Amino acid sequence: MFSSKINKKGQISDTVTWVVATIIILVVLIFFLVGASLLADTKNIQKYRPTLTSLSSIHEEVDSSMLKSIFTCLKIEDTKEKLLFYQVLVEQEEEGKFLESLESKKSEVEFKSKSIK
């Protein structure tokens, strides 16, 4: 009976420590959740990241898709498929989807790929 009274004080202090720690963790978690939801409610992206909506970033992505398409065209081994794929690229250039000339980019990519080999 004597040993149960001694251990009781240790259990209470340990329990109180964990309860306080849990409350602090919950308060911090709620703080970050509220902050994230307030930031998510903003409708204007330009306020935080102007480069996401700028015209230069949009054009860079279009040019990168052209480069990827040219690399894909160069890797195709079947001549019929290569011609069909290239015709699609020419049609996209005529529609104005690329900023630069398809022929100049293609020759640039071919030159760089030959110099790497």
Phi and psi restraints in degrees (value plus and minus 20) as a CYANA .aco file:
   2 PHE   PHI     -86.5   -46.5
   2 PHE   PSI     -58.7   -18.7
   3 SER   PHI     -90.8   -50.8
   3 SER   PSI     -49.0    -9.0
   4 SER   PHI     -91.0   -51.0
   4 SER   PSI     -50.0   -10.0
   5 LYS   PHI     -93.0   -53.0
   5 LYS   PSI     -54.1   -14.1
   6 ILE   PHI     -90.0   -50.0
   6 ILE   PSI     -63.1   -23.1
   7 ASN   PHI     -92.6   -52.6
   7 ASN   PSI     -40.1    -0.1
   8 LYS   PHI     -85.9   -45.9
   8 LYS   PSI     -60.2   -20.2
   9 LYS   PHI     -86.4   -46.4
   9 LYS   PSI     -57.1   -17.1
  10 GLY   PHI     -86.6   -46.6
  10 GLY   PSI     -58.6   -18.6
  11 GLN   PHI     -88.1   -48.1
  11 GLN   PSI     -58.7   -18.7
  12 ILE   PHI     -86.0   -46.0
  12 ILE   PSI     -65.1   -25.1
  13 SER   PHI     -86.7   -46.7
  13 SER   PSI     -56.0   -16.0
  14 ASP   PHI     -87.5   -47.5
  14 ASP   PSI     -61.3   -21.3
  15 THR   PHI     -85.2   -45.2
  15 THR   PSI     -62.9   -22.9
  16 VAL   PHI     -83.0   -43.0
  16 VAL   PSI     -59.5   -19.5
  17 THR   PHI     -81.1   -41.1
  17 THR   PSI     -65.9   -25.9
  18 TRP   PHI     -89.6   -49.6
  18 TRP   PSI     -55.4   -15.4
  19 VAL   PHI     -85.2   -45.2
  19 VAL   PSI     -64.8   -24.8
  20 VAL   PHI     -84.1   -44.1
  20 VAL   PSI     -62.8   -22.8
  21 ALA   PHI     -82.8   -42.8
  21 ALA   PSI     -60.9   -20.9
  22 THR   PHI     -84.3   -44.3
  22 THR   PSI     -62.1   -22.1
  23 ILE   PHI     -83.7   -43.7
  23 ILE   PSI     -62.6   -22.6
  24 ILE   PHI     -83.0   -43.0
  24 ILE   PSI     -62.6   -22.6
  25 ILE   PHI     -82.9   -42.9
  25 ILE   PSI     -62.2   -22.2
  26 LEU   PHI     -85.4   -45.4
  26 LEU   PSI     -59.1   -19.1
  27 VAL   PHI     -84.5   -44.5
  27 VAL   PSI     -64.3   -24.3
  28 VAL   PHI     -83.9   -43.9
  28 VAL   PSI     -61.5   -21.5
  29 LEU   PHI     -82.1   -42.1
  29 LEU   PSI     -65.5   -25.5
  30 ILE   PHI     -83.5   -43.5
  30 ILE   PSI     -59.9   -19.9
  31 PHE   PHI     -78.6   -38.6
  31 PHE   PSI     -66.9   -26.9
  32 PHE   PHI     -90.9   -50.9
  32 PHE   PSI     -54.5   -14.5
  33 LEU   PHI     -85.7   -45.7
  33 LEU   PSI     -62.6   -22.6
  34 VAL   PHI     -85.3   -45.3
  34 VAL   PSI     -62.7   -22.7
  35 GLY   PHI     -81.9   -41.9
  35 GLY   PSI     -62.3   -22.3
  36 ALA   PHI     -86.3   -46.3
  36 ALA   PSI     -59.4   -19.4
  37 SER   PHI     -89.3   -49.3
  37 SER   PSI     -54.2   -14.2
  38 LEU   PHI     -87.0   -47.0
  38 LEU   PSI     -60.0   -20.0
  39 LEU   PHI     -89.2   -49.2
  39 LEU   PSI     -51.7   -11.7
  40 ALA   PHI     -92.6   -52.6
  40 ALA   PSI     -42.5    -2.5
  41 ASP   PHI     -96.7   -56.7
  41 ASP   PSI     -34.3     5.7
  42 THR   PHI     -88.9   -48.9
  42 THR   PSI     117.2   157.2
  43 LYS   PHI    -119.2   -79.2
  43 LYS   PSI     -38.1     1.9
  44 ASN   PHI    -118.5   -78.5
  44 ASN   PSI      85.2   125.2
  45 ILE   PHI     -91.1   -51.1
  45 ILE   PSI     -53.5   -13.5
  46 GLN   PHI     -81.5   -41.5
  46 GLN   PSI     -43.8    -3.8
  47 LYS   PHI     -82.7   -42.7
  47 LYS   PSI     -53.8   -13.8
  48 TYR   PHI    -124.7   -84.7
  48 TYR   PSI     -61.9   -21.9
  49 ARG   PHI    -154.8  -114.8
  49 ARG   PSI      67.9   107.9
  50 PRO   PHI     -87.0   -47.0
  50 PRO   PSI     -41.8    -1.8
  51 THR   PHI     -93.1   -53.1
  51 THR   PSI     -37.1     2.9
  52 LEU   PHI     -89.7   -49.7
  52 LEU   PSI     -53.6   -13.6
  53 THR   PHI    -129.4   -89.4
  53 THR   PSI     -15.5    24.5
  54 SER   PHI     -93.1   -53.1
  54 SER   PSI     134.8   174.8
  55 LEU   PHI     -85.5   -45.5
  55 LEU   PSI     -52.7   -12.7
  56 SER   PHI     -84.9   -44.9
  56 SER   PSI     -57.3   -17.3
  57 SER   PHI     -89.6   -49.6
  57 SER   PSI     -54.3   -14.3
  58 ILE   PHI     -87.2   -47.2
  58 ILE   PSI     -63.8   -23.8
  59 HIS   PHI     -88.1   -48.1
  59 HIS   PSI     -54.8   -14.8
  60 GLU   PHI     -82.0   -42.0
  60 GLU   PSI     -58.3   -18.3
  61 GLU   PHI     -89.1   -49.1
  61 GLU   PSI     -58.6   -18.6
  62 VAL   PHI     -83.3   -43.3
  62 VAL   PSI     -64.7   -24.7
  63 ASP   PHI     -85.2   -45.2
  63 ASP   PSI     -56.0   -16.0
  64 SER   PHI     -87.1   -47.1
  64 SER   PSI     -54.1   -14.1
  65 SER   PHI     -88.6   -48.6
  65 SER   PSI     -53.6   -13.6
  66 MET   PHI     -86.2   -46.2
  66 MET   PSI     -62.6   -22.6
  67 LEU   PHI     -82.8   -42.8
  67 LEU   PSI     -62.3   -22.3
  68 LYS   PHI     -82.1   -42.1
  68 LYS   PSI     -59.9   -19.9
  69 SER   PHI     -86.5   -46.5
  69 SER   PSI     -58.8   -18.8
  70 ILE   PHI     -86.6   -46.6
  70 ILE   PSI     -62.4   -22.4
  71 PHE   PHI     -80.5   -40.5
  71 PHE   PSI     -61.7   -21.7
  72 THR   PHI     -82.9   -42.9
  72 THR   PSI     -63.2   -23.2
  73 CYS   PHI     -81.6   -41.6
  73 CYS   PSI     -58.9   -18.9
  74 LEU   PHI     -90.0   -50.0
  74 LEU   PSI     -48.3    -8.3
  75 LYS   PHI    -102.3   -62.3
  75 LYS   PSI     -36.8     3.2
  76 ILE   PHI     -90.6   -50.6
  76 ILE   PSI     110.9   150.9
  77 GLU   PHI    -113.2   -73.2
  77 GLU   PSI     -52.0   -12.0
  78 ASP   PHI     -94.3   -54.3
  78 ASP   PSI     106.1   146.1
  79 THR   PHI     -87.6   -47.6
  79 THR   PSI     -56.6   -16.6
  80 LYS   PHI     -84.3   -44.3
  80 LYS   PSI     -66.1   -26.1
  81 GLU   PHI     -83.8   -43.8
  81 GLU   PSI     -58.7   -18.7
  82 LYS   PHI     -83.4   -43.4
  82 LYS   PSI     -63.0   -23.0
  83 LEU   PHI     -84.9   -44.9
  83 LEU   PSI     -63.0   -23.0
  84 LEU   PHI     -82.6   -42.6
  84 LEU   PSI     -63.2   -23.2
  85 PHE   PHI     -84.3   -44.3
  85 PHE   PSI     -60.8   -20.8
  86 TYR   PHI     -87.4   -47.4
  86 TYR   PSI     -55.4   -15.4
  87 GLN   PHI     -83.0   -43.0
  87 GLN   PSI     -57.9   -17.9
  88 VAL   PHI     -84.4   -44.4
  88 VAL   PSI     -60.3   -20.3
  89 LEU   PHI     -84.1   -44.1
  89 LEU   PSI     -59.7   -19.7
  90 VAL   PHI     -84.4   -44.4
  90 VAL   PSI     -62.0   -22.0
  91 GLU   PHI     -82.0   -42.0
  91 GLU   PSI     -60.8   -20.8
  92 GLN   PHI     -86.3   -46.3
  92 GLN   PSI     -55.3   -15.3
  93 GLU   PHI     -86.3   -46.3
  93 GLU   PSI     -60.3   -20.3
  94 GLU   PHI     -85.2   -45.2
  94 GLU   PSI     -51.3   -11.3
  95 GLU   PHI     -95.4   -55.4
  95 GLU   PSI     -30.7     9.3
  96 GLY   PHI      67.1   107.1
  96 GLY   PSI       5.2    45.2
  97 LYS   PHI    -102.2   -62.2
  97 LYS   PSI     -33.0     7.0
  98 PHE   PHI    -133.6   -93.6
  98 PHE   PSI     126.7   166.7
  99 LEU   PHI    -101.5   -61.5
  99 LEU   PSI     -57.7   -17.7
 100 GLU   PHI    -125.7   -85.7
 100 GLU   PSI     149.9   189.9
 101 SER   PHI     -90.4   -50.4
 101 SER   PSI     115.9   155.9
 102 LEU   PHI     -85.1   -45.1
 102 LEU   PSI     -61.3   -21.3
 103 GLU   PHI     -84.3   -44.3
 103 GLU   PSI     -62.6   -22.6
 104 SER   PHI     -86.6   -46.6
 104 SER   PSI     -60.7   -20.7
 105 LYS   PHI     -86.7   -46.7
 105 LYS   PSI     -59.5   -19.5
 106 LYS   PHI     -83.9   -43.9
 106 LYS   PSI     -64.4   -24.4
 107 SER   PHI     -85.9   -45.9
 107 SER   PSI     -55.6   -15.6
 108 GLU   PHI     -84.3   -44.3
 108 GLU   PSI     -64.4   -24.4
 109 VAL   PHI     -86.6   -46.6
 109 VAL   PSI     -61.2   -21.2
 110 GLU   PHI     -83.1   -43.1
 110 GLU   PSI     -61.2   -21.2
 111 PHE   PHI     -84.2   -44.2
 111 PHE   PSI     -63.4   -23.4
 112 LYS   PHI     -87.4   -47.4
 112 LYS   PSI     -58.6   -18.6
 113 SER   PHI     -89.0   -49.0
 113 SER   PSI     -53.5   -13.5
 114 LYS   PHI     -92.0   -52.0
 114 LYS   PSI     -56.1   -16.1
 115 SER   PHI     -91.6   -51.6
 115 SER   PSI     -46.2    -6.2
 116 ILE   PHI     -94.1   -54.1
 116 ILE   PSI     -57.3   -17.3
